[in-house]
């Protein structure tokens, strides 16, 4: 049996756009769980990113794992999560941006905007959850001396 948390997914996506709600729902599996609840997936929702939303869903899943699980392989800082957003942005723009491209600074600006948007989505989704559910945040907050 998985140690991933079972959470009220539908309560977490209330008020979100259909696109954002779909991104969040992709992080959960509803198999064997009642009605509007879901278990956080143990692995990335999409192994190969073919749409913008899939790349965003992988990023959101990784951040939710870090914030809500806080044990095992999900206890590490998600330093590579930005790669998922790069995948999403490359699918959206239809090309892979190289460091030598003249538009690289613009690309980085769009990347930051996308990351900020997805981080805000994660915070919105986590907002209705009690602090006790945020095991990863509590663990790292204590380790860093913030809590």
Rosetta blueprint (number, residue, H / E / L):
1 X L
2 X L
3 X L
4 X L
5 X L
6 X E
7 X E
8 X L
9 X H
10 X H
11 X H
12 X H
13 X L
14 X L
15 X L
16 X L
17 X L
18 X H
19 X H
20 X H
21 X H
22 X H
23 X H
24 X H
25 X H
26 X L
27 X L
28 X E
29 X E
30 X L
31 X L
32 X L
33 X L
34 X L
35 X L
36 X L
37 X L
38 X E
39 X E
40 X E
41 X L
42 X L
43 X L
44 X L
45 X L
46 X L
47 X L
48 X L
49 X L
50 X L
51 X L
52 X H
53 X H
54 X H
55 X H
56 X H
57 X H
58 X H
59 X H
60 X H
61 X H
62 X H
63 X H
64 X H
65 X H
66 X H
67 X H
68 X H
69 X L
70 X L
71 X L
72 X H
73 X H
74 X H
75 X H
76 X L
77 X L
78 X L
79 X L
80 X L
81 X L
82 X H
83 X H
84 X H
85 X H
86 X H
87 X H
88 X H
89 X H
90 X H
91 X H
92 X H
93 X H
94 X L
95 X L
96 X L
97 X L
98 X L
99 X L
100 X L
101 X L
102 X L
103 X L
104 X H
105 X H
106 X H
107 X H
108 X H
109 X H
110 X H
111 X H
112 X H
113 X H
114 X H
115 X H
116 X H
117 X H
118 X H
119 X H
120 X H
121 X H
122 X H
123 X H
124 X H
125 X H
126 X H
127 X L
128 X L
129 X L
130 X L
131 X H
132 X H
133 X H
134 X L
135 X H
136 X H
137 X H
138 X H
139 X H
140 X H
141 X H
142 X H
143 X H
144 X L
145 X L
146 X L
147 X L
